[in-house]
């Protein structure tokens, strides 16, 4: 019988004690069924899950005192919440697992990991988690799921700090735009497809006529960024059926006071967008919002409402909600200083206004 070397065993024990908890944890690939995904994700050939949209998230339950993620993502910011606690903004570590939490009390915990930045900042690659063990989170089978389609207002542009040089990614918190806040008021899951500068016929800062990509062309893609990137696919909406789609667009279409869409052009474009959304989500009502900034021409809302009426005549469950019919919904202090992009508190005010108006339009569980 081979004798054990006490010195070698002691050295091994000390080495194990010196390793970080993540090094001793089990590894769980992205496809593990205990990891729950919300939003548009696709599985890559290497087994990673990829996404490029704002306010997309994963959830799981885990045991142990720490949890890490294998996250390859140089540009984006993420929000980590443990046990439904306050979210903490992080960036992915380079070349090593990203520590999401450590020094936790031993036992069972829950994880919510959410992308804070919009699709234009590029593709996030998630390879899985490392923890002592993971299990599927407890979720209601009949839970509502809302999909929001919008521009910088929906993305949470500059709502998380002051502008200092090129720090727009640092100060964007998509989880605190009006869309996720509204979903939480309605006890719903959410998915946010939002791109700063997005217009239905005219993107912010574009030439005239604008021959770039717009919402109707972009909506079917899995990755919701500035262009149809390599590896992008058409989203299979039946994989994650939504209860309703909320369209919050129009601000950028009317951002140039000298060049605005024509009436029929705009109504047709909105009607075409609703047809595209309806094709992918035939049982989901479509809820269209008036542009939020009160400085936007009232024609925008009137023409969006007209497009809803056309869609209704085609059998599409389209609805319109005015925001500024009785005067500006938000006060100047509800914006980040530009009269266009709401603060987190301003977004909360918008969400509180919308919740009782949208709730009756949603499917009854």
NUMIFI-908241 format. One record per atom (N, C-alpha, C): x, y, z. Coordinates in steps of 0.05 Angstrom, whole numbers, padded with zeros to 5 digits, always signed. Layout:
N
XYZ;...
# end
This chain:
365
+00017-00024+00000;+00000+00000+00000;+00018+00025+00000;+00010+00044-00018;+00026+00068-00021;+00021+00086+00003;+00043+00096+00015;+00041+00114+00038;+00035+00143+00029;+00017+00156+00044;+00011+00184+00038;+00033+00202+00050;+00038+00223+00036;+00058+00243+00045;+00043+00265+00060;+00045+00267+00086;+00031+00288+00101;+00037+00316+00092;+00062+00320+00085;+00070+00347+00076;+00056+00355+00050;+00054+00335+00032;+00041+00340+00006;+00011+00345+00010;-00002+00330+00028;-00030+00334+00033;-00035+00361+00046;-00017+00369+00064;-00020+00395+00076;-00017+00417+00055;+00002+00414+00037;+00007+00434+00016;-00018+00437-00002;-00029+00413-00009;-00053+00413-00026;-00076+00427-00012;-00079+00422+00014;-00101+00435+00029;-00098+00465+00030;-00073+00474+00035;-00068+00502+00036;-00073+00515+00009;-00066+00501-00013;-00071+00511-00040;-00101+00515-00045;-00117+00495-00037;-00146+00496-00041;-00158+00519-00025;-00148+00523+00000;-00158+00545+00016;-00151+00572+00003;-00129+00574-00010;-00120+00599-00022;-00135+00606-00047;-00148+00586-00060;-00162+00591-00085;-00187+00607-00080;-00195+00625-00098;-00221+00638-00095;-00244+00618-00096;-00267+00626-00084;-00289+00608-00083;-00298+00599-00111;-00296+00618-00131;-00304+00611-00158;-00288+00588-00170;-00263+00585-00161;-00246+00564-00171;-00255+00537-00161;-00268+00536-00139;-00278+00511-00127;-00307+00505-00135;-00320+00523-00148;-00348+00520-00154;-00352+00502-00179;-00376+00491-00182;-00382+00476-00206;-00388+00495-00229;-00385+00485-00253;-00389+00501-00277;-00414+00492-00291;-00431+00512-00299;-00457+00506-00311;-00458+00521-00338;-00461+00507-00360;-00462+00520-00386;-00487+00537-00390;-00485+00554-00410;-00507+00573-00416;-00533+00558-00422;-00531+00534-00433;-00556+00519-00441;-00568+00504-00417;-00556+00506-00394;-00568+00492-00371;-00596+00500-00366;-00615+00482-00363;-00643+00489-00360;-00650+00504-00334;-00631+00505-00316;-00636+00520-00291;-00632+00550-00295;-00622+00558-00318;-00618+00587-00324;-00642+00596-00341;-00656+00616-00330;-00680+00626-00344;-00673+00652-00359;-00680+00653-00385;-00674+00676-00402;-00699+00692-00408;-00697+00718-00408;-00717+00736-00418;-00705+00755-00439;-00720+00759-00460;-00711+00776-00482;-00700+00759-00505;-00688+00772-00524;-00679+00758-00548;-00651+00749-00545;-00648+00723-00541;-00622+00709-00540;-00621+00688-00562;-00597+00683-00572;-00594+00660-00590;-00569+00644-00582;-00570+00618-00587;-00548+00601-00580;-00528+00600-00603;-00503+00605-00597;-00482+00605-00617;-00471+00577-00621;-00455+00573-00642;-00444+00547-00648;-00426+00536-00626;-00414+00554-00610;-00396+00545-00588;-00411+00540-00562;-00438+00543-00563;-00454+00538-00539;-00459+00562-00522;-00446+00585-00529;-00452+00610-00515;-00480+00620-00523;-00492+00635-00505;-00517+00650-00512;-00509+00679-00517;-00521+00690-00538;-00513+00717-00547;-00538+00735-00547;-00534+00760-00542;-00555+00780-00543;-00544+00807-00550;-00561+00823-00562;-00553+00851-00567;-00578+00868-00567;-00589+00872-00543;-00611+00890-00538;-00610+00900-00510;-00624+00921-00504;-00624+00931-00476;-00644+00916-00459;-00640+00917-00433;-00659+00906-00413;-00666+00877-00419;-00646+00861-00425;-00649+00832-00428;-00636+00819-00403;-00648+00797-00394;-00637+00787-00368;-00639+00757-00365;-00624+00747-00346;-00625+00719-00338;-00630+00718-00308;-00642+00695-00300;-00648+00690-00272;-00642+00661-00265;-00633+00656-00241;-00629+00629-00231;-00629+00630-00201;-00631+00607-00188;-00627+00605-00159;-00601+00589-00156;-00585+00595-00135;-00560+00581-00131;-00555+00578-00101;-00537+00559-00095;-00528+00555-00068;-00498+00561-00066;-00490+00569-00042;-00462+00576-00038;-00458+00604-00029;-00434+00612-00027;-00427+00639-00018;-00419+00658-00040;-00417+00648-00065;-00409+00664-00087;-00420+00653-00113;-00420+00671-00134;-00428+00662-00160;-00413+00680-00181;-00404+00668-00202;-00390+00682-00223;-00403+00675-00250;-00399+00693-00270;-00409+00689-00297;-00386+00688-00316;-00388+00671-00336;-00369+00671-00358;-00381+00689-00380;-00373+00714-00379;-00385+00735-00395;-00364+00749-00412;-00366+00746-00438;-00347+00760-00456;-00361+00784-00468;-00354+00808-00458;-00370+00831-00465;-00354+00856-00458;-00340+00867-00477;-00322+00890-00471;-00336+00916-00468;-00359+00920-00482;-00371+00947-00483;-00394+00952-00465;-00409+00931-00458;-00434+00935-00444;-00431+00935-00413;-00451+00947-00400;-00453+00946-00371;-00476+00928-00364;-00473+00915-00340;-00493+00896-00331;-00501+00903-00302;-00525+00895-00295;-00536+00900-00268;-00540+00873-00254;-00529+00871-00230;-00531+00847-00214;-00548+00852-00189;-00568+00835-00185;-00584+00836-00161;-00585+00808-00149;-00578+00807-00123;-00578+00782-00108;-00601+00782-00088;-00617+00761-00088;-00639+00759-00069;-00658+00783-00071;-00663+00793-00096;-00681+00815-00101;-00672+00841-00088;-00646+00843-00082;-00635+00867-00069;-00629+00888-00090;-00618+00911-00081;-00611+00933-00100;-00592+00923-00121;-00595+00934-00145;-00578+00926-00168;-00551+00941-00166;-00530+00926-00174;-00503+00938-00175;-00493+00936-00203;-00483+00958-00214;-00474+00959-00242;-00445+00949-00243;-00440+00931-00263;-00413+00920-00266;-00406+00919-00296;-00380+00914-00300;-00371+00907-00327;-00358+00880-00327;-00359+00866-00349;-00347+00839-00351;-00317+00840-00347;-00307+00821-00333;-00278+00819-00329;-00265+00809-00355;-00240+00817-00359;-00226+00809-00384;-00209+00784-00379;-00216+00763-00394;-00200+00739-00392;-00204+00721-00369;-00224+00727-00353;-00230+00710-00329;-00260+00713-00322;-00270+00694-00306;-00299+00697-00299;-00304+00723-00284;-00328+00733-00287;-00336+00758-00275;-00350+00752-00248;-00339+00762-00226;-00351+00757-00200;-00377+00773-00198;-00399+00759-00194;-00425+00773-00191;-00431+00778-00161;-00423+00759-00145;-00427+00763-00116;-00408+00744-00101;-00398+00753-00078;-00382+00735-00062;-00386+00743-00032;-00375+00727-00015;-00378+00731+00014;-00408+00732+00023;-00424+00716+00009;-00452+00715+00017;-00456+00695+00040;-00478+00697+00055;-00484+00677+00075;-00488+00650+00061;-00479+00629+00073;-00482+00602+00061;-00512+00596+00059;-00520+00583+00037;-00548+00577+00033;-00557+00583+00005;-00584+00584+00002;-00596+00588-00024;-00600+00618-00029;-00594+00626-00054;-00597+00654-00063;-00609+00655-00091;-00618+00679-00098;-00628+00683-00125;-00611+00703-00140;-00608+00700-00166;-00593+00718-00183;-00610+00730-00205;-00608+00756-00208;-00620+00770-00231;-00597+00786-00244;-00590+00779-00269;-00568+00792-00283;-00580+00804-00309;-00578+00831-00310;-00592+00845-00332;-00573+00864-00346;-00575+00864-00372;-00559+00883-00388;-00570+00911-00385;-00553+00930-00379;-00561+00957-00375;-00560+00975-00399;-00545+00966-00420;-00540+00983-00443;-00554+00972-00468;-00561+00990-00486;-00577+00983-00510;-00561+00966-00530;-00575+00956-00550;-00563+00939-00570;-00541+00950-00586;-00541+00977-00590;-00520+00989-00606;-00492+00986-00595;-00489+00979-00569;-00463+00976-00558;-00451+00948-00563;-00465+00932-00579;-00452+00907-00588;-00464+00882-00575;-00453+00859-00583;-00463+00833-00576;-00450+00824-00550;-00466+00814-00531;-00457+00802-00506;-00456+00772-00510;-00435+00759-00500;-00431+00730-00502;-00431+00719-00474;-00450+00702-00468;-00453+00690-00441;-00449+00660-00443;-00428+00650-00430;-00421+00622-00432;-00432+00605-00409;-00441+00618-00387;-00452+00603-00365;-00444+00614-00338;-00450+00599-00317;-00446+00607-00289;-00428+00588-00274;-00417+00597-00252;-00402+00580-00234;-00412+00585-00206;-00421+00564-00193;-00431+00565-00166;-00430+00537-00154;-00436+00535-00129;-00437+00508-00117;-00458+00491-00130;-00481+00502-00135;-00503+00489-00149;-00523+00510-00158;-00538+00504-00179;-00559+00522-00188;-00584+00506-00193;-00607+00520-00191;-00633+00508-00197;-00651+00529-00209;-00671+00519-00223;-00689+00538-00237;-00703+00556-00217;-00706+00582-00223;-00719+00600-00204;-00749+00594-00203;-00761+00601-00181;-00790+00598-00179;-00804+00620-00194;-00821+00613-00213;-00835+00632-00231;-00863+00624-00235;-00881+00644-00239;-00909+00638-00246;-00911+00630-00275;-00924+00608-00280;-00927+00599-00308;-00944+00618-00325;-00962+00632-00312;-00981+00650-00326;-00972+00679-00326;-00947+00684-00319;-00937+00711-00316;-00938+00726-00343;-00946+00752-00342;-00947+00768-00366;-00919+00774-00376;-00916+00778-00402;-00891+00786-00414;-00896+00809-00434;-00883+00832-00429;-00887+00855-00446;-00862+00861-00462;-00866+00867-00487;-00844+00875-00505;-00846+00904-00511;-00825+00919-00507;-00824+00948-00512;-00806+00954-00536;-00815+00970-00554;-00799+00978-00578;-00797+01008-00578;-00773+01019-00578;-00771+01048-00575;-00744+01059-00583;-00739+01083-00573;-00715+01098-00580;-00699+01103-00554;-00684+01124-00553;-00667+01129-00529;-00683+01133-00504;-00708+01143-00506;-00724+01146-00482;-00730+01119-00470;-00736+01099-00486;-00742+01072-00477;-00717+01058-00468;-00694+01066-00480;-00668+01053-00473;-00657+01063-00446;-00666+01086-00436;-00655+01097-00411;-00631+01114-00416;-00630+01128-00438;-00607+01144-00446;-00601+01165-00425;-00576+01165-00415;-00565+01185-00396;-00582+01189-00371;-00594+01167-00361;-00611+01169-00337;-00596+01161-00312;-00569+01155-00314;-00555+01144-00291;-00529+01159-00285;-00530+01185-00288;-00506+01201-00282;-00503+01224-00300;-00482+01240-00296;-00478+01264-00312;-00460+01258-00336;-00466+01272-00358;-00450+01269-00382;-00423+01281-00378;-00402+01264-00383;-00374+01272-00381;-00358+01259-00403;-00354+01274-00425;-00340+01262-00447;-00356+01240-00460;-00342+01218-00467;-00356+01196-00481;-00364+01174-00461;-00381+01182-00442;-00389+01163-00421;-00418+01154-00423;-00430+01156-00447;-00458+01149-00450;-00465+01121-00440;-00447+01102-00446;-00452+01074-00437;-00452+01072-00406;-00435+01088-00393;-00433+01087-00364;-00459+01098-00351;-00472+01116-00364;-00495+01130-00351;-00522+01122-00364;-00522+01098-00375;-00548+01087-00385;-00556+01063-00368;-00580+01064-00357;-00591+01042-00341;-00618+01035-00353;-00618+01016-00371;-00643+01008-00384;-00664+00996-00366;-00655+00986-00343;-00675+00974-00324;-00692+00995-00310;-00683+01021-00313;-00698+01042-00299;-00710+01062-00319;-00711+01054-00345;-00728+01070-00363;-00757+01064-00356;-00776+01079-00368;-00804+01075-00361;-00813+01046-00367;-00801+01033-00387;-00811+01007-00396;-00808+00985-00374;-00784+00979-00364;-00783+00960-00342;-00798+00969-00317;-00797+00995-00311;-00812+01004-00288;-00842+00999-00291;-00852+01003-00315;-00880+00997-00320;-00886+00968-00318;-00868+00951-00329;-00872+00922-00328;-00873+00913-00299;-00855+00923-00282;-00855+00915-00254;-00881+00924-00240;-00891+00947-00247;-00917+00955-00235;-00939+00936-00242;-00937+00924-00266;-00958+00906-00276;-00950+00877-00270;-00929+00872-00254;-00920+00845-00247;-00915+00829-00272;-00900+00840-00290;-00895+00827-00316;-00865+00825-00321;-00858+00804-00337;-00831+00804-00348;-00830+00823-00371;-00805+00829-00381;-00803+00849-00401;-00780+00843-00420;-00782+00855-00443;-00760+00854-00463;-00760+00881-00477;-00737+00894-00478;-00735+00921-00489;-00718+00921-00514;-00731+00928-00537;-00717+00933-00562;-00716+00963-00567;-00694+00975-00561;-00693+01004-00562;-00665+01013-00573;-00666+01032-00591;-00641+01042-00602;-00642+01072-00603;-00622+01085-00591;-00621+01114-00591;-00621+01124-00620;-00637+01145-00624;-00639+01157-00651;-00659+01144-00669;-00672+01122-00660;-00690+01107-00677;-00715+01123-00685;-00722+01121-00710;-00747+01133-00720;-00762+01113-00737;-00788+01119-00741;-00804+01101-00758;-00798+01107-00787;-00794+01133-00794;-00787+01140-00822;-00761+01157-00822;-00754+01170-00800;-00731+01187-00800;-00715+01185-00775;-00691+01175-00776;-00674+01172-00753;-00661+01199-00746;-00654+01203-00721;-00642+01228-00711;-00616+01233-00726;-00612+01257-00736;-00587+01264-00748;-00583+01254-00776;-00603+01239-00787;-00600+01228-00814;-00605+01249-00836;-00596+01243-00860;-00601+01260-00883;-00631+01259-00891;-00637+01274-00911;-00665+01274-00920;-00667+01271-00950;-00681+01251-00961;-00696+01231-00945;-00677+01211-00932;-00686+01199-00910;-00670+01181-00895;-00673+01153-00907;-00651+01143-00919;-00652+01117-00932;-00639+01095-00914;-00637+01101-00889;-00625+01082-00870;-00646+01061-00861;-00638+01045-00841;-00655+01025-00830;-00674+01038-00809;-00698+01028-00808;-00718+01038-00789;-00731+01015-00774;-00749+01022-00757;-00760+01002-00738;-00772+00977-00752;-00787+00981-00773;-00800+00958-00786;-00779+00939-00797;-00757+00949-00808;-00736+00931-00818;-00720+00918-00795;-00717+00932-00773;-00700+00923-00751;-00715+00904-00733;-00741+00907-00731;-00756+00893-00710;-00753+00862-00712;-00752+00850-00735;-00751+00820-00735;-00724+00808-00726;-00703+00824-00724;-00677+00813-00717;-00674+00806-00688;-00658+00785-00683;-00651+00778-00656;-00634+00799-00643;-00613+00809-00657;-00596+00830-00647;-00608+00857-00656;-00613+00874-00636;-00626+00900-00643;-00606+00923-00641;-00588+00923-00660;-00567+00944-00660;-00569+00962-00684;-00547+00975-00690;-00547+00995-00711;-00549+00984-00739;-00541+00958-00742;-00541+00946-00769;-00545+00916-00765;-00550+00903-00788;-00553+00874-00787;-00526+00861-00786;-00516+00856-00762;-00489+00846-00758;-00486+00817-00767;-00462+00808-00771;-00457+00780-00778;-00466+00762-00756;-00480+00740-00764;-00490+00722-00744;-00517+00728-00734;-00528+00751-00742;-00555+00758-00733;-00575+00740-00747;-00597+00734-00733;-00617+00717-00744;-00644+00730-00741;-00664+00719-00755;-00692+00728-00751;-00702+00715-00725;-00713+00732-00708;-00722+00723-00682;-00747+00705-00685;-00746+00682-00672;-00769+00663-00672;-00787+00670-00648;-00807+00687-00653;-00823+00698-00631;-00838+00677-00615;-00843+00654-00627;-00858+00633-00613;-00841+00621-00590;-00815+00626-00590;-00798+00616-00569;-00803+00630-00542;-00812+00654-00543;-00817+00670-00519;-00841+00688-00525;-00865+00676-00525;-00889+00692-00533;-00894+00716-00514;-00901+00738-00526;-00906+00762-00510;-00936+00767-00507;-00944+00779-00485;-00972+00785-00479;-00981+00810-00493;-00963+00829-00498;-00969+00854-00512;-00943+00867-00521;-00945+00884-00542;-00922+00899-00552;-00929+00928-00550;-00911+00943-00537;-00915+00972-00533;-00895+00987-00551;-00906+01003-00569;-00889+01019-00588;-00887+01047-00578;-00863+01056-00572;-00858+01083-00561;-00838+01097-00579;-00848+01108-00601;-00831+01120-00621;-00843+01146-00631;-00828+01161-00647;-00838+01185-00659;-00822+01210-00653;-00808+01210-00631;-00793+01234-00623;-00772+01241-00644;-00757+01221-00654;-00736+01226-00673;-00746+01233-00701;-00770+01223-00708;-00781+01229-00733;-00787+01259-00736;-00793+01272-00713;-00800+01300-00713;-00779+01318-00700;-00754+01307-00698;-00733+01322-00685;-00722+01345-00701;-00726+01344-00728;-00716+01365-00746;-00740+01383-00753;-00740+01407-00742;-00763+01425-00745;-00767+01433-00774;-00746+01432-00790;-00748+01441-00818;-00756+01418-00837;-00752+01393-00828;-00757+01371-00846;-00773+01350-00830;-00798+01348-00835;-00815+01329-00821;-00829+01310-00840;-00837+01287-00831;-00851+01268-00848;-00877+01280-00859;-00884+01270-00883;-00911+01277-00894;-00932+01260-00880;-00956+01271-00880;-00978+01257-00867;-00981+01228-00876;-00986+01224-00902;-00992+01197-00911;-00967+01179-00908;-00944+01190-00913;-00919+01175-00909;-00917+01164-00881;-00924+01181-00861;-00921+01173-00833;-00942+01153-00825;-00966+01157-00833;-00988+01139-00826;-00983+01111-00838;-00974+01111-00863;-00968+01086-00876;-00945+01071-00863;-00925+01086-00855;-00902+01073-00842;-00909+01061-00815;-00925+01075-00800;-00934+01064-00774;-00952+01040-00778;-00970+01041-00798;-00988+01018-00804;-00971+00994-00812;-00951+00999-00829;-00933+00977-00837;-00918+00965-00813;-00909+00982-00795;-00896+00972-00771;-00914+00954-00755;-00939+00963-00751;-00958+00947-00736;-00964+00921-00750;-00965+00921-00776;-00969+00895-00790;-00946+00876-00785;-00922+00887-00786;-00898+00870-00781;-00898+00858-00753;-00905+00875-00733;-00906+00866-00705;-00928+00845-00702;-00951+00850-00715;-00973+00831-00714;-00967+00804-00726;-00952+00805-00749;-00944+00780-00762;-00928+00762-00743;-00911+00774-00727;-00894+00759-00709;-00907+00752-00683;-00928+00768-00675;-00942+00764-00650;-00972+00766-00655;-00984+00746-00669;-01012+00749-00678;-01033+00752-00656;-01026+00742-00632;-01046+00743-00611;-01042+00766-00591;-01021+00782-00595;-01013+00803-00576;-01025+00830-00584;-01038+00844-00566;-01047+00871-00573;-01022+00889-00576;-01025+00910-00594;-01004+00929-00599;-01013+00956-00588;-00997+00967-00570;-01004+00992-00556;-00984+01014-00565;-00994+01035-00577;-00978+01056-00588;-00980+01081-00570;-00957+01092-00563;-00956+01115-00546;-00951+01141-00561;-00963+01163-00553;-00956+01189-00563;-00927+01195-00555;-00911+01208-00572;-00884+01216-00564;-00885+01231-00538;-00865+01225-00520;-00865+01237-00494;-00860+01267-00493;-00838+01277-00506;-00832+01306-00503;-00855+01323-00513;-00865+01341-00496;-00887+01358-00504;-00880+01377-00527;-00854+01381-00531;-00846+01399-00553;-00850+01387-00581;-00854+01361-00582;-00858+01348-00608;-00885+01356-00619;-00887+01361-00644;-00912+01369-00657;-00935+01350-00650;-00958+01361-00643;-00981+01344-00637;-00990+01328-00661;-00981+01335-00685;-00987+01319-00709;-00977+01291-00706;-00954+01287-00693;-00943+01261-00690;-00963+01242-00676;-00974+01251-00654;-00993+01234-00640;-01018+01230-00656;-01028+01251-00669;-01053+01248-00685;-01049+01228-00707;-01026+01229-00720;-01021+01210-00742;-01016+01182-00733;-01004+01179-00709;-01001+01152-00698;-01028+01140-00691;-01045+01157-00680;-01073+01148-00674;-01087+01140-00699;-01084+01155-00721;-01096+01148-00746;-01086+01121-00756;-01060+01116-00753;-01049+01091-00762;-01061+01068-00746;-01066+01072-00720;-01079+01052-00703;-01107+01046-00714;-01121+01066-00722;-01148+01062-00733;-01147+01046-00759;-01127+01051-00775;-01124+01035-00800;-01117+01006-00793;-01100+01002-00774;-01093+00975-00766;-01117+00960-00755;-01133+00974-00739;-01157+00962-00728;-01176+00953-00750;-01178+00969-00772;-01195+00961-00794;-01185+00936-00808;-01160+00929-00804;-01148+00904-00816;-01149+00881-00796;-01162+00885-00773;-01165+00864-00754;-01142+00862-00734;-01125+00882-00733;-01103+00882-00714;-01112+00896-00688;-01106+00884-00666;-01114+00896-00640;-01095+00918-00633;-01099+00941-00644;-01082+00964-00640;-01095+00985-00622;-01080+00997-00605;-01091+01017-00586;-01072+01041-00585;-01083+01064-00579;-01067+01089-00577;-01071+01101-00550;-01050+01111-00538;-01051+01124-00512;-01038+01151-00514;-01053+01173-00510;-01041+01200-00510;-01027+01205-00484;-01006+01221-00485;-00991+01227-00460;-00994+01256-00452;-00997+01274-00472;-00997+01303-00466;-01023+01317-00473;-01045+01302-00474;-01070+01314-00482;-01080+01336-00463;-01073+01333-00438;-01082+01353-00418;-01058+01371-00409;-01039+01375-00427;-01015+01390-00420;-00992+01371-00417;-00967+01381-00415;-00944+01363-00412;-00946+01344-00389;-00942+01318-00394;-00944+01298-00373;-00921+01302-00353;-00897+01308-00363;-00874+01311-00346;-00866+01340-00344;-00856+01348-00321;-00846+01375-00316;-00816+01376-00324;-00806+01401-00327;-00777+01403-00335;-00758+01388-00317;-00764+01387-00291;-00746+01373-00273;-00747+01343-00276;-00766+01333-00291;-00768+01304-00296;-00749+01294-00318;-00735+01313-00331;-00717+01306-00352;-00688+01310-00343;-00669+01299-00358;-00641+01301-00350;-00629+01328-00357;-00645+01346-00367;-00636+01373-00373;-00640+01381-00402;-00650+01362-00418;-00653+01368-00447;-00682+01368-00456;-00701+01364-00438;-00729+01365-00445;-00738+01341-00461;-00721+01321-00464;-00727+01298-00480;-00724+01271-00465;-00702+01268-00451;-00696+01243-00438;-00703+01244-00408;-00722+01228-00399;-00730+01229-00371;-00709+01218-00352;-00709+01229-00328;-00693+01217-00306;-00707+01191-00298;-00694+01177-00279;-00707+01153-00268;-00734+01160-00255;-00734+01183-00241;-00759+01192-00228;-00780+01200-00249;-00771+01213-00271;-00789+01220-00292;-00801+01195-00305;-00784+01175-00309;-00793+01150-00321;-00813+01136-00302;-00809+01138-00276;-00828+01127-00257;-00855+01141-00259;-00855+01167-00263;-00880+01182-00266;-00895+01173-00291;-00880+01169-00313;-00892+01160-00338;-00903+01131-00334;-00888+01114-00321;-00897+01087-00316;-00923+01086-00300;-00924+01103-00279;-00948+01105-00262;-00972+01115-00277;-00968+01133-00296;-00989+01143-00313;-01000+01121-00332;-00981+01105-00343;-00989+01085-00362;-01001+01060-00350;-00993+01052-00326;-01001+01026-00315;-01032+01023-00315;-01048+01041-00304;-01077+01037-00304;-01090+01039-00332;-01076+01050-00351;-01087+01053-00378;-01080+01028-00395;-01057+01016-00389;-01049+00992-00404;-01061+00967-00392;-01064+00965-00366;-01074+00941-00354;-01099+00930-00366;-01120+00946-00372;-01144+00935-00383;-01140+00924-00412;-01119+00930-00425;-01114+00921-00452;-01099+00895-00453;-01089+00886-00430;-01073+00861-00429;-01090+00837-00426;-01080+00814-00436;-01095+00789-00433;-01100+00782-00403;-01122+00771-00397;-01128+00763-00370;-01118+00734-00365;-01102+00731-00344;-01091+00705-00338;-01112+00687-00325;
# end
